[in-house]
């Protein structure tokens, strides 16, 4: 927030907004609340259907020029910036050039412009390329640019040639407020968690950059020491890579005792309730600028284990109990250290180096197969003796999980139409897809538990048993 501005103002906030399932939308909501508490008149413009006052497709030059017509009449315009909100093809230099030139119009027309930068690639400010020169001119237009960590500030100034006095630091959690009043015991009771178990929590949108699979790897073997790992979240972007990563993560959790994936978007209240119920919040990110989850953990006094990437080091410096780790071995050691009074061996983790996200699918599937081969000898003997029992759930497990259609297309008009159809139907389609996938998983579990019960009974009585049927 800008403390220099004290008189009530008419403010336009440009951002995704709830009930849109987006971390930036939740961040913007808390900023809007803080501004209104200060007496400002705030209106919100979002890039899609939401609880905002205005809705406008911001992607592409046409969206930028349409925004230019909306910024007048306000004392201040605040933009929550992420390239995906404005750039149709951030990876293509020509598209970046055209979009930066178009965005310069609303940036210039806004009476006072503040831009909160949540993510951007500094390479797009290359002064030797036309698109980089356009980006540099664009970022000289805002009155204030806000970032969350010193490293982000230095990167932005160097990458885009912005005068240092324009780039301000704001704490990521400056406007954060708690969304639950439950204490640890009540939160655990509401979530069905044993009061004595040690709970490691990884929460947020499920995508390769978050590295939740690394937390599962590090947790392997710790359930026997009275611990559990809960991964809570949903896919933010309905793209094939993200949907496949979620399915791989579900398979991986199923292969590790004590690890559970809780699929689905959680409300602000439920998000905070999970944090209150946890003992340690785990952030095994592969890359990120800064973390809102770390700030919410600090809000409730929860310890954090995080990888040393992006601006997390600077965030951690302002908090009481954050342990930064460099690699997977240190991640596991940090989790082991959170099991007090127990002699837990550091061995038992995967020895292979974690690959880049592009190779993650093959890697995770290989590890699932490897884990299956290490199950107890009794289970392996049972499977060898009665393959029909072991295969009772195989037909269901072979079915691919349902996901949304791919909205990509080489022709931009077709891609535009497909994406808008997707947005317009998501609130109806997504719950159905989630429920069908949950039913599939529940049926697999039920069949395998029935198989295990039948095998146990036959072993105890010394009699043959009939394989269960679906």
SULUR-V897443 format. One record per residue. N is the residue number from 0. RES is the residue in three letters. PSI is psi in degrees with one decimal (none if undefined). Layout:
((N	RES	PSI) (N	RES	PSI))
This chain:
((0	UNK	153.3) (1	UNK	105.4) (2	UNK	-18.5) (3	UNK	-21.3) (4	UNK	111.2) (5	UNK	-31.2) (6	UNK	145.7) (7	UNK	137.0) (8	UNK	160.5) (9	UNK	115.6) (10	UNK	137.5) (11	UNK	121.3) (12	UNK	122.2) (13	UNK	111.6) (14	UNK	154.3) (15	UNK	153.2) (16	UNK	147.5) (17	UNK	149.9) (18	UNK	19.5) (19	UNK	135.7) (20	UNK	84.9) (21	UNK	134.4) (22	UNK	-35.2) (23	UNK	-33.3) (24	UNK	-42.9) (25	UNK	-39.1) (26	UNK	-45.6) (27	UNK	-38.4) (28	UNK	-42.8) (29	UNK	-34.3) (30	UNK	-41.2) (31	UNK	-43.8) (32	UNK	-42.9) (33	UNK	-41.2) (34	UNK	-40.9) (35	UNK	-34.5) (36	UNK	-26.1) (37	UNK	-0.6) (38	UNK	5.4) (39	UNK	150.4) (40	UNK	109.2) (41	UNK	129.6) (42	UNK	150.8) (43	UNK	134.4) (44	UNK	121.0) (45	UNK	155.9) (46	UNK	4.3) (47	UNK	174.5) (48	UNK	130.4) (49	UNK	-169.0) (50	UNK	7.3) (51	UNK	162.9) (52	UNK	-34.9) (53	UNK	150.1) (54	UNK	135.8) (55	UNK	130.9) (56	UNK	114.0) (57	UNK	-8.2) (58	UNK	130.4) (59	UNK	168.9) (60	UNK	-38.4) (61	UNK	-39.1) (62	UNK	-39.0) (63	UNK	-42.4) (64	UNK	-33.3) (65	UNK	-36.8) (66	UNK	-33.9) (67	UNK	-29.6) (68	UNK	-14.4) (69	UNK	-14.9) (70	UNK	-15.1) (71	UNK	156.5) (72	UNK	0.6) (73	UNK	152.4) (74	UNK	-29.2) (75	UNK	140.6) (76	UNK	128.2) (77	UNK	123.9) (78	UNK	123.2) (79	UNK	105.7) (80	UNK	128.8) (81	UNK	136.1) (82	UNK	-32.9) (83	UNK	-22.0) (84	UNK	-21.0) (85	UNK	-36.6) (86	UNK	118.9) (87	UNK	-37.4) (88	UNK	78.6) (89	UNK	-22.8) (90	UNK	-5.7) (91	UNK	124.8) (92	UNK	-41.6) (93	UNK	-42.4) (94	UNK	-38.7) (95	UNK	-39.6) (96	UNK	-51.1) (97	UNK	-43.4) (98	UNK	-40.0) (99	UNK	-40.0) (100	UNK	-40.1) (101	UNK	-41.2) (102	UNK	-24.4) (103	UNK	-25.5) (104	UNK	-57.2) (105	UNK	-31.7) (106	UNK	-39.0) (107	UNK	-32.7) (108	UNK	-21.9) (109	UNK	132.6) (110	UNK	-42.8) (111	UNK	118.8) (112	UNK	125.8) (113	UNK	131.6) (114	UNK	121.6) (115	UNK	111.7) (116	UNK	114.6) (117	UNK	-24.7) (118	UNK	142.7) (119	UNK	153.5) (120	UNK	117.5) (121	UNK	-23.4) (122	UNK	-18.6) (123	UNK	0.0) (124	UNK	22.2) (125	UNK	117.0) (126	UNK	-10.8) (127	UNK	-1.0) (128	UNK	151.6) (129	UNK	-42.0) (130	UNK	-35.0) (131	UNK	-39.5) (132	UNK	-39.8) (133	UNK	-40.5) (134	UNK	-39.9) (135	UNK	-40.5) (136	UNK	-39.9) (137	UNK	-46.0) (138	UNK	-2.8) (139	UNK	-10.2) (140	UNK	-38.8) (141	UNK	148.6) (142	UNK	-36.4) (143	UNK	135.7) (144	UNK	128.2) (145	UNK	133.0) (146	UNK	173.4) (147	UNK	-19.5) (148	UNK	156.5) (149	UNK	-38.4) (150	UNK	-37.4) (151	UNK	-40.9) (152	UNK	-46.4) (153	UNK	-41.6) (154	UNK	-42.7) (155	UNK	-43.4) (156	UNK	-45.6) (157	UNK	-38.6) (158	UNK	-31.1) (159	UNK	5.3) (160	UNK	32.9) (161	UNK	138.8) (162	UNK	130.9) (163	UNK	-33.1) (164	UNK	-16.6) (165	UNK	-20.2) (166	UNK	114.0) (167	UNK	153.0) (168	UNK	132.0) (169	UNK	135.0) (170	UNK	137.0) (171	UNK	-36.5) (172	UNK	25.5) (173	UNK	-37.5) (174	UNK	12.6) (175	UNK	138.3) (176	UNK	146.4) (177	UNK	144.1) (178	UNK	3.5) (179	UNK	149.4) (180	UNK	2.8) (181	UNK	146.6) (182	UNK	-178.7) (183	UNK	-45.3) (184	UNK	-44.6) (185	UNK	-38.6) (186	UNK	-43.0) (187	UNK	-41.1) (188	UNK	-41.2) (189	UNK	-25.1) (190	UNK	0.8) (191	UNK	34.6) (192	UNK	133.0) (193	UNK	134.9) (194	UNK	-20.4) (195	UNK	-8.4) (196	UNK	148.6) (197	UNK	121.2) (198	UNK	116.7) (199	UNK	133.0) (200	UNK	127.0) (201	UNK	119.0) (202	UNK	144.7) (203	UNK	-174.3) (204	UNK	140.2) (205	UNK	114.3) (206	UNK	156.1) (207	UNK	-35.6) (208	UNK	-23.3) (209	UNK	-20.6) (210	UNK	28.9) (211	UNK	-28.0) (212	UNK	-30.0) (213	UNK	-36.1) (214	UNK	-39.3) (215	UNK	-43.5) (216	UNK	-48.4) (217	UNK	-29.2) (218	UNK	-15.3) (219	UNK	123.8) (220	UNK	-6.1) (221	UNK	-12.9) (222	UNK	-31.5) (223	UNK	-14.5) (224	UNK	21.1) (225	UNK	35.0) (226	UNK	160.6) (227	UNK	152.4) (228	UNK	122.1) (229	UNK	123.5) (230	UNK	120.3) (231	UNK	124.9) (232	UNK	-175.7) (233	UNK	167.9) (234	UNK	128.2) (235	UNK	-42.8) (236	UNK	124.1) (237	UNK	70.2) (238	UNK	151.2) (239	UNK	-40.8) (240	UNK	-40.9) (241	UNK	-42.2) (242	UNK	-40.4) (243	UNK	-39.0) (244	UNK	-41.1) (245	UNK	-43.0) (246	UNK	-41.1) (247	UNK	-40.6) (248	UNK	-37.9) (249	UNK	-43.1) (250	UNK	-41.2) (251	UNK	-44.2) (252	UNK	-36.6) (253	UNK	-21.7) (254	UNK	-3.3) (255	UNK	118.7) (256	UNK	133.1) (257	UNK	-7.2) (258	UNK	129.6) (259	UNK	132.4) (260	UNK	119.3) (261	UNK	98.2) (262	UNK	148.0) (263	UNK	146.8) (264	UNK	136.7) (265	UNK	145.6) (266	UNK	168.0) (267	UNK	-40.4) (268	UNK	-44.0) (269	UNK	-35.5) (270	UNK	-50.5) (271	UNK	-33.2) (272	UNK	-38.2) (273	UNK	-40.6) (274	UNK	-43.7) (275	UNK	-37.2) (276	UNK	-16.8) (277	UNK	162.8) (278	UNK	-36.2) (279	UNK	133.5) (280	UNK	128.5) (281	UNK	125.3) (282	UNK	84.2) (283	UNK	44.2) (284	UNK	146.1) (285	UNK	-38.4) (286	UNK	145.0) (287	UNK	155.6) (288	UNK	-60.6) (289	UNK	167.3) (290	UNK	120.1) (291	UNK	-28.8) (292	UNK	-39.4) (293	UNK	-39.4) (294	UNK	-38.6) (295	UNK	-33.8) (296	UNK	-41.3) (297	UNK	-34.1) (298	UNK	-33.3) (299	UNK	10.9) (300	UNK	32.9) (301	UNK	135.4) (302	UNK	153.4) (303	UNK	137.5) (304	UNK	123.7) (305	UNK	148.4) (306	UNK	149.9) (307	UNK	81.7) (308	UNK	159.1) (309	UNK	-134.3) (310	UNK	18.5) (311	UNK	-29.6) (312	UNK	-44.1) (313	UNK	-39.4) (314	UNK	-44.7) (315	UNK	-31.6) (316	UNK	-25.7) (317	UNK	5.9) (318	UNK	162.1) (319	UNK	-39.8) (320	UNK	76.1) (321	UNK	126.6) (322	UNK	119.3) (323	UNK	137.7) (324	UNK	153.0) (325	UNK	-30.7) (326	UNK	-174.6) (327	UNK	-34.0) (328	UNK	-43.3) (329	UNK	-32.2) (330	UNK	-46.8) (331	UNK	-42.8) (332	UNK	-39.5) (333	UNK	-37.7) (334	UNK	-40.0) (335	UNK	-39.7) (336	UNK	-17.3) (337	UNK	6.2) (338	UNK	82.5) (339	UNK	143.4) (340	UNK	8.8) (341	UNK	140.5) (342	UNK	85.3) (343	UNK	122.9) (344	UNK	145.4) (345	UNK	-13.0) (346	UNK	172.5) (347	UNK	-3.5) (348	UNK	162.8) (349	UNK	141.3) (350	UNK	-15.3) (351	UNK	148.0) (352	UNK	135.8) (353	UNK	127.4) (354	UNK	178.2) (355	UNK	157.3) (356	UNK	-27.3) (357	UNK	-25.5) (358	UNK	8.0) (359	UNK	-35.1) (360	UNK	-52.4) (361	UNK	-38.1) (362	UNK	-47.8) (363	UNK	-43.1) (364	UNK	-38.9) (365	UNK	-39.5) (366	UNK	-35.5) (367	UNK	-43.8) (368	UNK	-39.6) (369	UNK	-41.2) (370	UNK	-39.1) (371	UNK	-34.1) (372	UNK	-12.0) (373	UNK	9.4) (374	UNK	162.2) (375	UNK	150.5) (376	UNK	-34.3) (377	UNK	-39.2) (378	UNK	-40.6) (379	UNK	-39.2) (380	UNK	-40.0) (381	UNK	-41.6) (382	UNK	-40.6) (383	UNK	-37.1) (384	UNK	-31.4) (385	UNK	78.8) (386	UNK	-28.9) (387	UNK	-37.3) (388	UNK	-44.4) (389	UNK	-28.3) (390	UNK	9.7) (391	UNK	-32.7) (392	UNK	0.6) (393	UNK	-44.1) (394	UNK	-38.4) (395	UNK	-39.3) (396	UNK	-26.9) (397	UNK	-20.1) (398	UNK	131.4) (399	UNK	148.0) (400	UNK	145.7) (401	UNK	136.6) (402	UNK	172.3) (403	UNK	154.1) (404	UNK	151.0) (405	UNK	126.4) (406	UNK	1.3) (407	UNK	148.2) (408	UNK	141.5) (409	UNK	-27.6) (410	UNK	123.7) (411	UNK	-42.2) (412	UNK	-39.8) (413	UNK	-43.2) (414	UNK	-40.8) (415	UNK	-47.2) (416	UNK	-44.4) (417	UNK	-39.4) (418	UNK	-37.4) (419	UNK	-35.8) (420	UNK	-41.0) (421	UNK	-45.7) (422	UNK	-39.7) (423	UNK	-26.5) (424	UNK	-3.8) (425	UNK	-39.6) (426	UNK	-22.0) (427	UNK	-40.3) (428	UNK	-43.5) (429	UNK	-46.9) (430	UNK	-35.4) (431	UNK	-45.0) (432	UNK	-45.0) (433	UNK	-43.1) (434	UNK	-41.4) (435	UNK	-43.8) (436	UNK	-37.6) (437	UNK	-39.4) (438	UNK	-39.7) (439	UNK	-47.0) (440	UNK	-41.3) (441	UNK	-38.8) (442	UNK	-39.9) (443	UNK	-46.5) (444	UNK	-43.9) (445	UNK	-43.1) (446	UNK	-42.6) (447	UNK	-36.1) (448	UNK	-37.6) (449	UNK	-39.4) (450	UNK	-45.3) (451	UNK	-39.9) (452	UNK	-42.3) (453	UNK	-40.2) (454	UNK	-40.8) (455	UNK	-42.0) (456	UNK	-43.5) (457	UNK	-36.2) (458	UNK	-36.2) (459	UNK	-35.8) (460	UNK	-15.0) (461	UNK	18.2) (462	UNK	155.3) (463	UNK	155.8) (464	UNK	154.5) (465	UNK	137.7) (466	UNK	139.3) (467	UNK	151.7) (468	UNK	149.9) (469	UNK	none))
